[in-house]
Amino acid sequence: MNNGYLGMVRQWQQFFHARNYSETPISGPDYVKLADAYGVTGIRVKRREDIASAIKQAMETEGTVIVEFIIEPEANVYPMVAPGKAITDMIEE
C-alpha cells in the first residue's frame, strides 16, 4: 500500500506532533517499473473499483506479481502504539 509517505512515521507526526510532517513524503520507487526490471509482473491500483480485477489478474498470473495499491495520503493504520506507551495501551482507532 502506497500513500506517498513513510506511513507509520507520518501517522505519528499527525497524531503526536500536530501534523508537523518532516522527512516523510516519498516519491518512489515506481513499483511497476521495479517489477519489470526484475522480470516480474507489476500492477498498480489507483481506484477502489479496480481492486478485485487486479487481485484476480495477480492470482491468474504465473510467477511473482507485485501489486501496488495507491491509498489516501492520510490513510492510517490501526492498532498503533503511542510514544512511551505499552502495547497494552494501543490505540485501536
N, CA, C and O atoms as a GROMACS GRO file, in nm:
protein
  372
    1MET      N    1   0.085  -0.117   0.000
    1MET     CA    2   0.000   0.000   0.000
    1MET      C    3   0.089   0.123   0.000
    1MET      O    4   0.186   0.131   0.075
    2ASN      N    5   0.055   0.216  -0.084
    2ASN     CA    6   0.139   0.333  -0.103
    2ASN      C    7   0.056   0.459  -0.083
    2ASN      O    8  -0.036   0.487  -0.160
    3ASN      N    9   0.089   0.535   0.022
    3ASN     CA   10   0.021   0.662   0.044
    3ASN      C   11   0.113   0.781   0.017
    3ASN      O   12   0.078   0.895   0.047
    4GLY      N   13   0.231   0.754  -0.040
    4GLY     CA   14   0.324   0.862  -0.073
    4GLY      C   15   0.401   0.914   0.046
    4GLY      O   16   0.467   1.018   0.038
    5TYR      N   17   0.395   0.842   0.157
    5TYR     CA   18   0.466   0.880   0.279
    5TYR      C   19   0.533   0.758   0.340
    5TYR      O   20   0.503   0.645   0.303
    6LEU      N   21   0.621   0.782   0.431
    6LEU     CA   22   0.664   0.677   0.523
    6LEU      C   23   0.548   0.668   0.621
    6LEU      O   24   0.547   0.738   0.723
    7GLY      N   25   0.453   0.583   0.592
    7GLY     CA   26   0.321   0.583   0.652
    7GLY      C   27   0.313   0.587   0.803
    7GLY      O   28   0.247   0.674   0.859
    8MET      N   29   0.379   0.495   0.870
    8MET     CA   30   0.368   0.491   1.017
    8MET      C   31   0.434   0.612   1.081
    8MET      O   32   0.386   0.662   1.182
    9VAL      N   33   0.544   0.659   1.024
    9VAL     CA   34   0.610   0.778   1.078
    9VAL      C   35   0.520   0.900   1.057
    9VAL      O   36   0.504   0.982   1.147
   10ARG      N   37   0.462   0.912   0.937
   10ARG     CA   38   0.370   1.022   0.910
   10ARG      C   39   0.251   1.019   1.006
   10ARG      O   40   0.205   1.123   1.052
   11GLN      N   41   0.201   0.900   1.035
   11GLN     CA   42   0.088   0.886   1.126
   11GLN      C   43   0.125   0.936   1.265
   11GLN      O   44   0.045   1.004   1.330
   12TRP      N   45   0.242   0.903   1.312
   12TRP     CA   46   0.286   0.953   1.443
   12TRP      C   47   0.295   1.105   1.439
   12TRP      O   48   0.255   1.172   1.535
   13GLN      N   49   0.348   1.161   1.330
   13GLN     CA   50   0.359   1.307   1.319
   13GLN      C   51   0.221   1.370   1.316
   13GLN      O   52   0.202   1.481   1.368
   14GLN      N   53   0.124   1.304   1.256
   14GLN     CA   54  -0.013   1.354   1.254
   14GLN      C   55  -0.071   1.360   1.395
   14GLN      O   56  -0.124   1.464   1.436
   15PHE      N   57  -0.062   1.250   1.468
   15PHE     CA   58  -0.128   1.240   1.597
   15PHE      C   59  -0.052   1.303   1.713
   15PHE      O   60  -0.113   1.359   1.804
   16PHE      N   61   0.079   1.295   1.711
   16PHE     CA   62   0.156   1.335   1.828
   16PHE      C   63   0.243   1.459   1.807
   16PHE      O   64   0.308   1.506   1.900
   17HIS      N   65   0.244   1.512   1.683
   17HIS     CA   66   0.326   1.629   1.654
   17HIS      C   67   0.250   1.730   1.568
   17HIS      O   68   0.310   1.798   1.485
   18ALA      N   69   0.120   1.739   1.588
   18ALA     CA   70   0.034   1.841   1.527
   18ALA      C   71   0.049   1.850   1.374
   18ALA      O   72   0.050   1.960   1.318
   19ARG      N   73   0.060   1.734   1.308
   19ARG     CA   74   0.076   1.728   1.162
   19ARG      C   75   0.200   1.802   1.114
   19ARG      O   76   0.203   1.851   1.001
   20ASN      N   77   0.299   1.811   1.197
   20ASN     CA   78   0.427   1.871   1.157
   20ASN      C   79   0.506   1.764   1.082
   20ASN      O   80   0.593   1.697   1.138
   21TYR      N   81   0.475   1.750   0.954
   21TYR     CA   82   0.535   1.644   0.874
   21TYR      C   83   0.678   1.683   0.836
   21TYR      O   84   0.702   1.791   0.781
   22SER      N   85   0.768   1.595   0.865
   22SER     CA   86   0.909   1.621   0.836
   22SER      C   87   0.974   1.495   0.784
   22SER      O   88   0.971   1.391   0.849
   23GLU      N   89   1.033   1.505   0.666
   23GLU     CA   90   1.111   1.396   0.607
   23GLU      C   91   1.031   1.268   0.584
   23GLU      O   92   1.089   1.160   0.582
   24THR      N   93   0.899   1.279   0.568
   24THR     CA   94   0.821   1.158   0.547
   24THR      C   95   0.763   1.142   0.407
   24THR      O   96   0.735   1.029   0.368
   25PRO      N   97   0.744   1.251   0.328
   25PRO     CA   98   0.694   1.228   0.192
   25PRO      C   99   0.797   1.152   0.109
   25PRO      O  100   0.917   1.179   0.117
   26ILE      N  101   0.749   1.057   0.028
   26ILE     CA  102   0.839   0.984  -0.060
   26ILE      C  103   0.780   0.986  -0.201
   26ILE      O  104   0.658   0.992  -0.218
   27SER      N  105   0.865   0.980  -0.300
   27SER     CA  106   0.818   0.987  -0.438
   27SER      C  107   0.849   0.860  -0.517
   27SER      O  108   0.820   0.854  -0.636
   28GLY      N  109   0.906   0.763  -0.456
   28GLY     CA  110   0.942   0.644  -0.533
   28GLY      C  111   0.968   0.527  -0.442
   28GLY      O  112   0.961   0.542  -0.320
   29PRO      N  113   0.996   0.416  -0.495
   29PRO     CA  114   1.018   0.387  -0.636
   29PRO      C  115   0.887   0.367  -0.711
   29PRO      O  116   0.780   0.360  -0.652
   30ASP      N  117   0.898   0.357  -0.842
   30ASP     CA  118   0.786   0.318  -0.926
   30ASP      C  119   0.784   0.165  -0.923
   30ASP      O  120   0.867   0.101  -0.987
   31TYR      N  121   0.691   0.108  -0.848
   31TYR     CA  122   0.692  -0.037  -0.825
   31TYR      C  123   0.662  -0.118  -0.951
   31TYR      O  124   0.708  -0.231  -0.963
   32VAL      N  125   0.586  -0.063  -1.044
   32VAL     CA  126   0.559  -0.135  -1.168
   32VAL      C  127   0.687  -0.143  -1.251
   32VAL      O  128   0.718  -0.248  -1.308
   33LYS      N  129   0.761  -0.034  -1.259
   33LYS     CA  130   0.889  -0.036  -1.331
   33LYS      C  131   0.991  -0.124  -1.259
   33LYS      O  132   1.070  -0.194  -1.323
   34LEU      N  133   0.990  -0.121  -1.126
   34LEU     CA  134   1.080  -0.206  -1.049
   34LEU      C  135   1.050  -0.353  -1.076
   34LEU      O  136   1.142  -0.433  -1.095
   35ALA      N  137   0.923  -0.388  -1.077
   35ALA     CA  138   0.884  -0.526  -1.107
   35ALA      C  139   0.935  -0.565  -1.245
   35ALA      O  140   0.992  -0.672  -1.264
   36ASP      N  141   0.914  -0.477  -1.343
   36ASP     CA  142   0.959  -0.504  -1.478
   36ASP      C  143   1.111  -0.523  -1.484
   36ASP      O  144   1.160  -0.610  -1.555
   37ALA      N  145   1.184  -0.442  -1.409
   37ALA     CA  146   1.330  -0.452  -1.408
   37ALA      C  147   1.376  -0.589  -1.357
   37ALA      O  148   1.482  -0.638  -1.395
   38TYR      N  149   1.296  -0.650  -1.271
   38TYR     CA  150   1.330  -0.782  -1.217
   38TYR      C  151   1.261  -0.896  -1.292
   38TYR      O  152   1.271  -1.012  -1.253
   39GLY      N  153   1.192  -0.861  -1.400
   39GLY     CA  154   1.129  -0.964  -1.482
   39GLY      C  155   1.003  -1.024  -1.423
   39GLY      O  156   0.967  -1.137  -1.455
   40VAL      N  157   0.935  -0.948  -1.337
   40VAL     CA  158   0.809  -0.996  -1.280
   40VAL      C  159   0.697  -0.899  -1.320
   40VAL      O  160   0.723  -0.791  -1.373
   41THR      N  161   0.576  -0.938  -1.293
   41THR     CA  162   0.460  -0.857  -1.328
   41THR      C  163   0.434  -0.753  -1.221
   41THR      O  164   0.437  -0.782  -1.102
   42GLY      N  165   0.407  -0.631  -1.264
   42GLY     CA  166   0.371  -0.523  -1.172
   42GLY      C  167   0.236  -0.466  -1.208
   42GLY      O  168   0.207  -0.441  -1.325
   43ILE      N  169   0.152  -0.446  -1.106
   43ILE     CA  170   0.017  -0.392  -1.126
   43ILE      C  171   0.000  -0.276  -1.028
   43ILE      O  172   0.033  -0.288  -0.911
   44ARG      N  173  -0.053  -0.165  -1.078
   44ARG     CA  174  -0.082  -0.050  -0.990
   44ARG      C  175  -0.233  -0.031  -0.986
   44ARG      O  176  -0.299  -0.028  -1.090
   45VAL      N  177  -0.288  -0.018  -0.866
   45VAL     CA  178  -0.431   0.002  -0.848
   45VAL      C  179  -0.451   0.140  -0.786
   45VAL      O  180  -0.404   0.168  -0.676
   46LYS      N  181  -0.523   0.227  -0.859
   46LYS     CA  182  -0.548   0.363  -0.811
   46LYS      C  183  -0.692   0.384  -0.765
   46LYS      O  184  -0.720   0.475  -0.687
   47ARG      N  185  -0.784   0.300  -0.812
   47ARG     CA  186  -0.925   0.319  -0.778
   47ARG      C  187  -0.980   0.196  -0.707
   47ARG      O  188  -0.948   0.082  -0.743
   48ARG      N  189  -1.060   0.220  -0.608
   48ARG     CA  190  -1.119   0.112  -0.528
   48ARG      C  191  -1.191   0.009  -0.615
   48ARG      O  192  -1.184  -0.111  -0.589
   49GLU      N  193  -1.258   0.056  -0.717
   49GLU     CA  194  -1.335  -0.035  -0.802
   49GLU      C  195  -1.246  -0.127  -0.887
   49GLU      O  196  -1.296  -0.221  -0.948
   50ASP      N  197  -1.117  -0.101  -0.891
   50ASP     CA  198  -1.024  -0.184  -0.967
   50ASP      C  199  -0.954  -0.291  -0.882
   50ASP      O  200  -0.875  -0.370  -0.934
   51ILE      N  201  -0.981  -0.293  -0.753
   51ILE     CA  202  -0.912  -0.385  -0.663
   51ILE      C  203  -0.938  -0.531  -0.700
   51ILE      O  204  -0.844  -0.609  -0.717
   52ALA      N  205  -1.065  -0.568  -0.714
   52ALA     CA  206  -1.098  -0.709  -0.740
   52ALA      C  207  -1.035  -0.759  -0.869
   52ALA      O  208  -0.982  -0.869  -0.873
   53SER      N  209  -1.040  -0.678  -0.975
   53SER     CA  210  -0.984  -0.725  -1.102
   53SER      C  211  -0.832  -0.735  -1.095
   53SER      O  212  -0.773  -0.823  -1.157
   54ALA      N  213  -0.767  -0.645  -1.020
   54ALA     CA  214  -0.621  -0.653  -1.004
   54ALA      C  215  -0.581  -0.778  -0.927
   54ALA      O  216  -0.484  -0.845  -0.962
   55ILE      N  217  -0.655  -0.809  -0.822
   55ILE     CA  218  -0.625  -0.930  -0.744
   55ILE      C  219  -0.649  -1.054  -0.829
   55ILE      O  220  -0.570  -1.148  -0.824
   56LYS      N  221  -0.757  -1.053  -0.906
   56LYS     CA  222  -0.785  -1.166  -0.996
   56LYS      C  223  -0.671  -1.182  -1.096
   56LYS      O  224  -0.623  -1.293  -1.119
   57GLN      N  225  -0.627  -1.072  -1.156
   57GLN     CA  226  -0.517  -1.076  -1.252
   57GLN      C  227  -0.390  -1.130  -1.187
   57GLN      O  228  -0.319  -1.212  -1.245
   58ALA      N  229  -0.362  -1.083  -1.066
   58ALA     CA  230  -0.242  -1.129  -0.995
   58ALA      C  231  -0.248  -1.278  -0.966
   58ALA      O  232  -0.148  -1.349  -0.981
   59MET      N  233  -0.365  -1.327  -0.925
   59MET     CA  234  -0.379  -1.469  -0.893
   59MET      C  235  -0.371  -1.557  -1.017
   59MET      O  236  -0.329  -1.672  -1.009
   60GLU      N  237  -0.411  -1.502  -1.132
   60GLU     CA  238  -0.409  -1.580  -1.256
   60GLU      C  239  -0.275  -1.570  -1.329
   60GLU      O  240  -0.253  -1.641  -1.428
   61THR      N  241  -0.187  -1.484  -1.282
   61THR     CA  242  -0.057  -1.466  -1.346
   61THR      C  243   0.044  -1.564  -1.286
   61THR      O  244   0.057  -1.574  -1.164
   62GLU      N  245   0.114  -1.634  -1.373
   62GLU     CA  246   0.215  -1.728  -1.325
   62GLU      C  247   0.338  -1.650  -1.279
   62GLU      O  248   0.378  -1.554  -1.344
   63GLY      N  249   0.396  -1.691  -1.168
   63GLY     CA  250   0.516  -1.627  -1.117
   63GLY      C  251   0.484  -1.515  -1.018
   63GLY      O  252   0.372  -1.501  -0.970
   64THR      N  253   0.585  -1.438  -0.992
   64THR     CA  254   0.574  -1.331  -0.893
   64THR      C  255   0.499  -1.211  -0.949
   64THR      O  256   0.518  -1.173  -1.065
   65VAL      N  257   0.414  -1.152  -0.866
   65VAL     CA  258   0.339  -1.032  -0.904
   65VAL      C  259   0.351  -0.932  -0.789
   65VAL      O  260   0.329  -0.966  -0.673
   66ILE      N  261   0.385  -0.809  -0.823
   66ILE     CA  262   0.386  -0.701  -0.725
   66ILE      C  263   0.264  -0.615  -0.753
   66ILE      O  264   0.247  -0.564  -0.864
   67VAL      N  265   0.178  -0.599  -0.652
   67VAL     CA  266   0.059  -0.516  -0.667
   67VAL      C  267   0.074  -0.396  -0.575
   67VAL      O  268   0.087  -0.410  -0.453
   68GLU      N  269   0.073  -0.278  -0.635
   68GLU     CA  270   0.083  -0.153  -0.558
   68GLU      C  271  -0.056  -0.092  -0.550
   68GLU      O  272  -0.119  -0.065  -0.652
   69PHE      N  273  -0.103  -0.072  -0.429
   69PHE     CA  274  -0.232  -0.008  -0.406
   69PHE      C  275  -0.206   0.136  -0.364
   69PHE      O  276  -0.148   0.160  -0.258
   70ILE      N  277  -0.250   0.230  -0.445
   70ILE     CA  278  -0.237   0.372  -0.412
   70ILE      C  279  -0.353   0.406  -0.318
   70ILE      O  280  -0.470   0.386  -0.352
   71ILE      N  281  -0.320   0.456  -0.199
   71ILE     CA  282  -0.423   0.487  -0.099
   71ILE      C  283  -0.416   0.635  -0.063
   71ILE      O  284  -0.323   0.705  -0.102
   72GLU      N  285  -0.513   0.682   0.011
   72GLU     CA  286  -0.519   0.821   0.052
   72GLU      C  287  -0.393   0.861   0.129
   72GLU      O  288  -0.342   0.782   0.208
   73PRO      N  289  -0.341   0.982   0.106
   73PRO     CA  290  -0.219   1.024   0.175
   73PRO      C  291  -0.228   1.018   0.328
   73PRO      O  292  -0.128   0.989   0.394
   74GLU      N  293  -0.345   1.045   0.385
   74GLU     CA  294  -0.356   1.040   0.530
   74GLU      C  295  -0.431   0.916   0.578
   74GLU      O  296  -0.494   0.919   0.684
   75ALA      N  297  -0.424   0.809   0.502
   75ALA     CA  298  -0.481   0.682   0.548
   75ALA      C  299  -0.398   0.633   0.666
   75ALA      O  300  -0.275   0.635   0.661
   76ASN      N  301  -0.464   0.589   0.770
   76ASN     CA  302  -0.393   0.546   0.891
   76ASN      C  303  -0.405   0.396   0.912
   76ASN      O  304  -0.492   0.330   0.857
   77VAL      N  305  -0.314   0.344   0.994
   77VAL     CA  306  -0.307   0.202   1.024
   77VAL      C  307  -0.333   0.182   1.172
   77VAL      O  308  -0.274   0.250   1.256
   78TYR      N  309  -0.421   0.090   1.203
   78TYR     CA  310  -0.452   0.058   1.343
   78TYR      C  311  -0.442  -0.092   1.362
   78TYR      O  312  -0.460  -0.166   1.266
   79PRO      N  313  -0.413  -0.137   1.482
   79PRO     CA  314  -0.384  -0.059   1.601
   79PRO      C  315  -0.245   0.005   1.592
   79PRO      O  316  -0.160  -0.037   1.514
   80MET      N  317  -0.225   0.106   1.676
   80MET     CA  318  -0.095   0.173   1.684
   80MET      C  319  -0.063   0.198   1.831
   80MET      O  320  -0.152   0.202   1.916
   81VAL      N  321   0.064   0.213   1.859
   81VAL     CA  322   0.109   0.237   1.996
   81VAL      C  323   0.168   0.377   2.002
   81VAL      O  324   0.256   0.411   1.922
   82ALA      N  325   0.121   0.457   2.096
   82ALA     CA  326   0.171   0.593   2.114
   82ALA      C  327   0.312   0.592   2.173
   82ALA      O  328   0.350   0.496   2.240
   83PRO      N  329   0.389   0.698   2.148
   83PRO     CA  330   0.523   0.705   2.204
   83PRO      C  331   0.522   0.690   2.356
   83PRO      O  332   0.441   0.753   2.425
   84GLY      N  333   0.609   0.607   2.407
   84GLY     CA  334   0.622   0.588   2.552
   84GLY      C  335   0.515   0.503   2.616
   84GLY      O  336   0.515   0.485   2.738
   85LYS      N  337   0.423   0.449   2.537
   85LYS     CA  338   0.314   0.367   2.591
   85LYS      C  339   0.345   0.219   2.572
   85LYS      O  340   0.429   0.181   2.490
   86ALA      N  341   0.276   0.138   2.649
   86ALA     CA  342   0.291  -0.007   2.638
   86ALA      C  343   0.198  -0.060   2.530
   86ALA      O  344   0.100   0.004   2.493
   87ILE      N  345   0.230  -0.178   2.480
   87ILE     CA  346   0.146  -0.241   2.377
   87ILE      C  347   0.003  -0.261   2.429
   87ILE      O  348  -0.092  -0.263   2.350
   88THR      N  349  -0.012  -0.275   2.559
   88THR     CA  350  -0.146  -0.293   2.617
   88THR      C  351  -0.228  -0.164   2.613
   88THR      O  352  -0.349  -0.166   2.638
   89ASP      N  353  -0.163  -0.051   2.581
   89ASP     CA  354  -0.232   0.078   2.572
   89ASP      C  355  -0.253   0.120   2.426
   89ASP      O  356  -0.270   0.239   2.398
   90MET      N  357  -0.252   0.024   2.336
   90MET     CA  358  -0.261   0.057   2.194
   90MET      C  359  -0.389   0.130   2.161
   90MET      O  360  -0.491   0.113   2.226
   91ILE      N  361  -0.381   0.213   2.057
   91ILE     CA  362  -0.494   0.288   2.005
   91ILE      C  363  -0.557   0.203   1.894
   91ILE      O  364  -0.488   0.163   1.800
   92GLU      N  365  -0.685   0.176   1.906
   92GLU     CA  366  -0.749   0.088   1.808
   92GLU      C  367  -0.837   0.165   1.711
   92GLU      O  368  -0.911   0.102   1.635
   93GLU      N  369  -0.832   0.295   1.709
   93GLU     CA  370  -0.898   0.387   1.619
   93GLU      C  371  -0.997   0.473   1.687
   93GLU      O  372  -1.061   0.556   1.623
   0.00000   0.00000   0.00000
